Amino acid sequence: MVPLGLVDCILTHIRAKLPHVAELNRYPRPNVAVDLALMTVLPAEGRTAVGRLGILLQPVDDAWALPGRFLRPQQTMEDAVADVLGIKVGLRITPSRLTLLGVFDDPARDPRAWTMSLAHALALPADELESAQGELVGVDLQGRPRPKRPLLYDHADIVSAAVAAIRARYERRPDPDGLLAGPFTLAELRAVHEAVLGEPLLRDTFNRRMTPHLSPVLERDGSPAVRSSGGRPAQLYLTRQQRQLSDDERRRLLLPRDQRPRGRTRGN
């Protein structure tokens, strides 16, 4: 048993090394906000144009701002984002593809007080934003929104970061953020990628790069499922993350395990 005197000595030493709570309260602390860049695809304007990436903005006096909220005491970021979606935007959803963009901490970013922002981004299909509080504003090729009124704080920089991040994802994989709900044709997939990237894409090259990452949709009899919009019927697909994998398929995606007895010598 450790003598009580020795325990008291150890505790006294630990307390001397740690700052007292009262001393912590002497240090200035910034306000912490959670701002959310909500994105979707806007329809094309004109028959030859591509769609556009849209961002949800909300009016603040004579300006616009991203939906956001200050972090409450003992609140997690996840709960704060849920409050932004539910209270500020009016959406009762549990996002599955939320992206933390970063910390925006310029001391001069908010003229009201010292405030840092934990900025997040979320992309949703357009029909899920129909009841959202705010206005969807298109962004240009440089990733900047073009609202009719000025954008407050450094929210234009947050939007640019969100647009750059989603465009990087859409350069590599088919609809990684799930902007297409349900099965789609290659033409529909390309239209979404063109809207996100802000530029028309070469059809054959796009199809060749994306098809290996897609799973064809089949009818119950095993024949290809197709959709026709007045022209030639087109094959329907799902991205591989949308398709429910079997247990055997999930096992094959794991890295192979070494099942040899532990005592054996293993090579490099």
C-alpha positions in Angstrom: 0.0 0.0 0.0 1.3 3.5 -0.9 1.6 5.7 2.2 -1.0 8.5 2.3 1.7 11.1 2.8 3.3 10.1 -0.5 -0.1 10.3 -2.3 -0.6 13.8 -1.0 2.9 14.8 -2.1 2.2 13.5 -5.6 -1.1 15.2 -5.9 0.4 18.5 -4.7 3.1 18.2 -7.3 0.5 17.5 -10.1 -1.6 20.5 -9.1 1.4 22.8 -9.2 2.1 21.8 -12.8 -1.4 22.2 -14.0 -3.0 25.7 -14.7 -5.8 26.5 -12.3 -9.3 26.8 -13.8 -9.4 30.5 -12.7 -6.3 31.1 -14.7 -7.8 29.6 -17.8 -10.7 32.0 -17.6 -8.3 34.9 -17.9 -7.4 34.1 -21.5 -9.6 35.7 -24.2 -11.7 33.2 -26.2 -13.2 33.7 -29.6 -16.8 33.0 -30.5 -17.1 29.7 -32.5 -19.6 29.5 -35.3 -20.6 26.6 -37.5 -21.3 27.8 -41.1 -22.8 25.4 -43.7 -22.3 25.5 -47.5 -25.4 23.7 -48.8 -25.0 22.8 -52.5 -27.1 21.3 -55.3 -27.4 21.3 -59.0 -29.5 24.0 -60.7 -31.2 23.3 -64.1 -29.6 24.5 -67.3 -30.8 27.8 -68.7 -31.4 27.2 -72.4 -31.2 24.1 -74.5 -27.4 24.3 -75.2 -26.3 25.3 -71.7 -25.1 23.0 -68.9 -26.6 23.1 -65.5 -25.0 25.1 -62.7 -23.9 24.4 -59.1 -26.1 26.3 -56.7 -25.4 27.4 -53.1 -28.1 28.2 -50.5 -27.9 31.7 -49.1 -30.1 33.5 -46.6 -30.9 37.2 -46.3 -29.4 39.2 -43.5 -30.6 42.8 -43.6 -29.4 44.0 -47.0 -26.9 41.3 -47.6 -26.6 37.5 -47.9 -24.9 34.9 -45.7 -24.5 31.2 -45.4 -26.7 29.5 -42.9 -24.9 29.2 -39.6 -25.1 29.2 -35.8 -22.9 29.8 -32.8 -21.7 26.8 -30.9 -23.5 26.5 -27.6 -21.9 25.5 -24.3 -21.1 21.7 -24.2 -22.4 21.3 -27.8 -20.6 19.1 -30.3 -20.1 20.2 -33.9 -22.4 17.4 -35.1 -25.2 18.8 -32.9 -24.5 22.3 -34.1 -24.7 21.3 -37.7 -28.0 19.5 -37.0 -29.3 22.8 -35.4 -28.2 24.7 -38.5 -30.1 22.3 -40.8 -33.2 22.1 -38.6 -33.5 25.6 -37.1 -31.9 27.8 -39.7 -32.6 25.9 -42.9 -35.8 24.0 -41.9 -34.6 20.5 -42.9 -34.9 17.6 -40.6 -32.3 15.3 -42.1 -29.3 13.3 -40.9 -26.5 14.0 -43.5 -24.3 11.1 -44.5 -21.8 13.0 -46.6 -21.0 16.1 -44.5 -17.5 17.6 -45.2 -15.5 19.7 -42.8 -13.9 22.3 -45.0 -11.7 23.8 -42.4 -11.3 26.5 -39.8 -11.7 30.1 -41.0 -10.0 32.1 -38.2 -9.1 35.6 -39.6 -9.5 37.8 -36.5 -11.1 40.5 -38.7 -13.6 38.2 -40.5 -16.5 39.3 -38.4 -16.8 43.0 -37.5 -19.1 42.2 -34.6 -16.6 40.2 -32.5 -13.7 37.9 -32.6 -15.2 34.8 -34.2 -13.8 31.7 -35.9 -15.9 29.5 -38.2 -15.9 25.7 -38.4 -17.1 25.6 -42.0 -18.9 22.5 -43.4 -20.2 21.6 -46.8 -23.1 19.3 -47.8 -24.5 18.5 -51.3 -28.1 17.3 -51.6 -30.4 16.5 -54.5 -32.4 19.5 -55.6 -35.8 18.1 -54.5 -34.5 17.8 -50.9 -33.9 21.5 -50.8 -37.3 22.6 -52.1 -38.5 23.5 -48.6 -35.2 25.0 -47.5 -35.3 28.5 -46.1 -33.2 30.7 -48.3 -32.4 31.2 -52.0 -30.3 29.0 -54.3 -27.7 31.1 -56.1 -25.5 29.9 -58.9 -21.8 29.9 -58.7 -19.5 30.8 -61.6 -16.6 28.9 -63.2 -14.2 30.4 -60.6 -16.4 29.0 -57.8 -17.8 32.4 -56.7 -21.5 33.0 -56.0 -23.2 35.8 -57.9 -25.9 37.0 -55.6 -27.7 40.3 -56.1 -26.6 41.5 -52.7 -23.2 41.4 -51.1 -22.1 38.3 -49.2 -21.2 38.9 -45.5 -18.0 38.1 -43.6 -15.6 35.7 -45.4 -18.5 33.5 -46.7 -17.4 33.9 -50.3 -14.1 32.2 -49.3 -16.1 29.4 -47.6 -18.2 29.0 -50.8 -15.0 28.9 -52.9 -13.5 26.2 -50.7 -16.7 24.1 -50.8 -16.9 24.4 -54.6 -13.2 23.5 -55.1 -13.7 20.4 -52.8 -16.8 19.1 -54.6 -15.3 19.7 -58.0 -12.2 17.7 -57.1 -14.4 14.8 -56.0 -16.5 15.0 -59.2 -13.4 14.9 -61.4 -12.6 11.4 -60.2 -15.7 9.4 -59.3 -19.3 9.2 -60.6 -21.6 11.4 -58.5 -19.7 10.8 -55.2 -22.1 13.1 -53.2 -25.3 11.4 -54.4 -26.9 14.3 -56.3 -28.7 11.8 -58.4 -31.4 10.0 -56.6 -32.0 6.4 -57.8 -30.9 4.8 -61.1 -29.6 7.1 -63.9 -28.4 7.0 -67.5 -24.9 8.0 -68.5 -26.3 11.2 -70.1 -28.0 12.1 -66.8 -24.8 11.4 -64.9 -22.7 13.5 -67.3 -25.2 16.4 -67.0 -24.7 16.4 -63.2 -20.9 16.4 -63.6 -21.1 19.2 -66.1 -23.2 21.3 -63.7 -20.8 20.7 -60.8 -17.7 21.4 -62.9 -19.3 24.3 -64.7 -18.1 23.1 -68.2 -19.3 20.7 -70.9 -17.5 17.3 -71.0 -16.5 15.0 -73.9 -19.2 12.3 -73.9 -17.1 9.3 -75.0 -14.2 10.0 -72.7 -16.6 10.6 -69.8 -18.4 7.4 -70.4 -15.2 5.4 -70.7 -13.8 6.7 -67.4 -17.0 6.4 -65.4 -18.4 3.1 -66.5 -15.9 1.0 -64.6 -17.2 2.5 -61.4 -20.9 1.8 -62.1 -23.2 -1.2 -61.7 -25.8 -1.8 -64.4 -29.3 -2.1 -63.1 -31.1 -5.3 -64.1 -34.7 -6.3 -64.3 -36.0 -9.3 -62.4 -35.5 -11.5 -65.4 -31.8 -10.4 -65.6 -32.2 -8.2 -68.6 -30.8 -4.6 -68.6 -33.0 -2.0 -67.2 -33.4 0.9 -69.6 -35.1 4.3 -69.7 -36.4 6.1 -72.8 -37.1 9.9 -72.9 -38.4 9.9 -76.5 -35.2 8.6 -78.1 -33.2 5.4 -78.0 -33.6 3.5 -74.7 -30.6 4.0 -72.4 -29.1 1.6 -69.9 -29.7 2.5 -66.2 -26.8 2.4 -63.7 -26.1 2.9 -60.0 -22.8 4.0 -58.5 -21.1 1.1 -56.7 -21.6 2.8 -53.3 -25.4 3.1 -54.0 -25.7 -0.6 -54.8 -26.2 -2.8 -51.7 -23.3 -5.3 -51.6 -23.7 -8.9 -50.6 -21.7 -10.2 -47.6 -19.4 -12.1 -50.0 -18.8 -8.9 -52.0 -18.0 -7.0 -48.8 -15.5 -9.7 -47.8 -13.7 -9.5 -51.2 -13.3 -5.7 -50.8 -11.2 -6.2 -47.6 -7.4 -6.6 -47.8 -6.5 -10.3 -47.7 -5.4 -11.6 -44.3 -2.4 -13.8 -43.7 -3.9 -17.0 -42.2 -0.6 -18.8 -41.7 0.3 -19.8 -38.1 2.1 -17.1 -36.2 5.2 -19.2 -35.6 6.2 -19.4 -39.3 8.8 -17.1 -40.8 7.2 -14.5 -43.0 8.9 -12.9 -46.0 8.9 -9.3 -46.8 
